[in-house]
Amino acid sequence: MRNWILGLLMLATPLLSPAAPQIRVAENNSEVVAAISTDEPTRIHLVGDRIKSIKKKTGDFTVSNDNKTGDIYITPMKTVNTRKTINLFVVSEKGMTYQLLLTKTDMPGGQVFIKNVGANADLAYQWEIKTPYKASAIRLYLSMSKGEHIPGYTVNLSSKIVELWDEAFVMREGTYSGANMVGEIYRITNTSDVKLVFEEREFNRKGVIGVKANKLSLAPDESTMVYVILDADKLARM
């Protein structure tokens, strides 16, 4: 009987082991939703990468850094008006940015592993660092204008109407998303009865590195392409 009971206890031992990590697959500039302990530290780990910095949005919590592994440990603080969800941005050493939406739950401290989709992030990062930052932005513009494949970049060719001017029809025709940069492709069509003149700076907004238009003056019904290069990290914080 004693041996039989001991055998049951041995079989039950794995049930007492720590919970498996929450594995989340994400891409650059995406949201990551996970549960964390209300009272104990939760480890946030980037698979194949390291956390460089964080930016708090909402929620009261403390953060400790592991400089050896590049991980962080988040522990919610007990305050009077405590929020159920913690919202923060995480920026990695490879230039990835993730928005973490962490729901506090009555559970032991655990682990959240964030895995960037495929090897694309590494490929894009390596392509970008071949040249200085501004030179890489120019390379991105040239590749987009020629419709070239860029290693590691995600290309989205879905169209979106942009309300910019009354005198023109503006369509965003696609985006190129990499590790540190995002490229946008716009088609501008003059819908008025007179010549349309515009400036590249009219496409400036937070995060813009550069803008290149094929033409800055359009006759009625004439179209042109505009290419906008943005800093992926600043774009994610907008």
N, C-alpha and C positions, 0 to 999 in steps of 0.2 A: 504493500500500500504506500509506504514512504517513497519507494522508487517511482511509483506511478504519479504521485503528487509532484515530486521533483521534476519529472519529465514535463508535466503541464506547465510548471513555472518556467522551465527553460524555453518552452515553445512560446510562452507569453512575453519573454524578455524583449523581443523587437518592438512590441507595442509600447514599451516604456521609453524607447529611444526618442531623441529629439525629432520634432516634425520636419518633414522634408522642406527644402527651400521653395519659395514661390518663384517660379521661373517665368519671366515676362519677356516676350520677343517684341522688340520695338525698332523703329527707324529714327533717324535724326529728326528733331523737332516734333516728336510725337508725345502723347500722354501715356503715362504708365500708372495703372490703378492696382493697388495692393492693400492688404490688411497689415496692420502693425499692432504690437502689444500696447495696451493702455498704460502699463506700469513698468515694463522692462525694455531694455535697449533692443532695437531691431537693426540688423546689419544690412546695409545697402551695398551691393557688389556689382561692378560692371565687368562682364565676362570679356576678357581680352583687352581691357582698358582700365583706366584709373580715373577717379574723381578728382578734378582740379579745383572746383569751387562750387558753392551753392548760393542760391538767392532765395530767401524766404518770401512767400507771398502772404499766406494766412496760417494761423495756428501757432500755439505756444509750444516750443520744444527745445531741447538741448541737443547739440551735435558734438560728437567726439570723432577725431580723425585718426586713422591708422596710416601713418606716412609710409610704412613698409609695404602694405598691400594696396593702398589707394582706396580703401573702403571708408565708409562713414557709418556711425552708429547713432540712430535717432531715438531719443527718449521723450515722450510727451510730458509736458509740465501740467501739474494739477493747479488750475486757476479757477476763479469764480465763474468767469464767462468762457469756459473752455469750449473750443469748437470740436465737432465730431471728426472733421477731416483736416488733415495737414496738407498744405499746398506749397510746393517749392520747386525751383528749377535746379537741375544738376547739370554742370558742364564738365565734360571729360577732357583728358589730356589730348585726345585725338580730335577734339573740336565738336564732339557730339553734344547736343542739348536735349534733355528730357524734362518734361513737366511731370512731377510725381504727385499723384493724388492718393494720399495714404489715409485710410479709414481706421480709426482707433477701435480695437476690439478686445474683449476680455479673453485674452489668450497669452500663452508664454511668449517671451521674446523669441523672434525667429530670424529668418534671412530672406531677402528679396534679391534675386539674381536677374539682372537686366542684360539681355543678349541682343546685340544689334543684328539685324537680319543679314544672314550670309556673310560673305567676305567683302561685300560692296563697300562698306565703310572704310576698310583698310585700303582698298584699291583707289577709292576717291581721294583719301588722305594722301597717299603716295603720289598721285597725279598732281595734286595741288601744291605739294611742297617741292616739286622739281624746280620751280622758279620762285622768285620773291612774290609777295602777296599781290601787288598791283599787276605784275606781269602775268600771274595766274588768272587774274580777273580778265585781262585782255585775251588770254588763251581761251577762256571759257566763252567769251563773246564770239571769237572767231569760229570756235567749234559749233556753237549754236547757229550762227549765220550760215554755216555750210551744211548743217544737219548731220554733223559727225557724231560718232559714238565716242563717249568719254568713259574710260574704265571706272566702274564703281558708281557712276551717277545714275539716279533714277529719273527717267523721262516720263512726264505726264503730258499728253497732247490733247487733253480735254479743253474745251473752249469756255470762256466766261466773259460776258459783257461787262465792261467797266464804264461807269458813269463819270466822265471826265470833262468833256466840253459839249455845249449844245450844238456846235458847228461840225462835230465829227462823230463818227461811229468808232468806238474803241473796243477791240476784242483781244483779250489775253488768250493766245493760241497754244501756250504750253509752258512748262517749267522744267528746269534741269536742277535736281537736288543732289548736292554732294556732301562732303564732310564739313567744310567751313564756308562754302558759298552756295548760293541759290541763284539761278538765272531765270529770268522771265522774258517771254517773247510776246510782243504786242503787234497787232496790225491796226494802223490808223487810216481811216477813210474819210475824206472831206465830203460831208453831206450838204454843204452850203452851196450857194450860187457864186461865191467869190473865193478868191485865193485864201487859203488857210496858212498862216505862218505861226509856228510854235517854237519853243526852246526846249532843249533836253532837260534843263533844270526843272521843268514843270513835272517831271516824273520823280523828283527827289522826295524822299521820305526817310524816316528813321531806318538805318541799316543799309542804305544804298551806298555802294562802292563806286559805281559808275553807270552812265547811261550813254548809249550810242544809237542814233537814229540814222537811217539811210538817207532820208531827206528831211529838211526842216520847212519846206514850202510845198504845198500841195494845191494843184488846180482842182476845180470841182470834179467830184467822183474819182479823184486820184487817190491811191493808197501808198503807204510805206510801212516798213518794219522798224520797230524800236526794240532794243535789247537792254534790259535792266539787270545789273549784277548786284546782289545783296550779300551782306554778311549774315550767315545762317544763325549765328548766336544772337545777334541783335534782333533779327527778324522774329526769333522765338520768344523774345522778351516783350514784344509789342502788345 
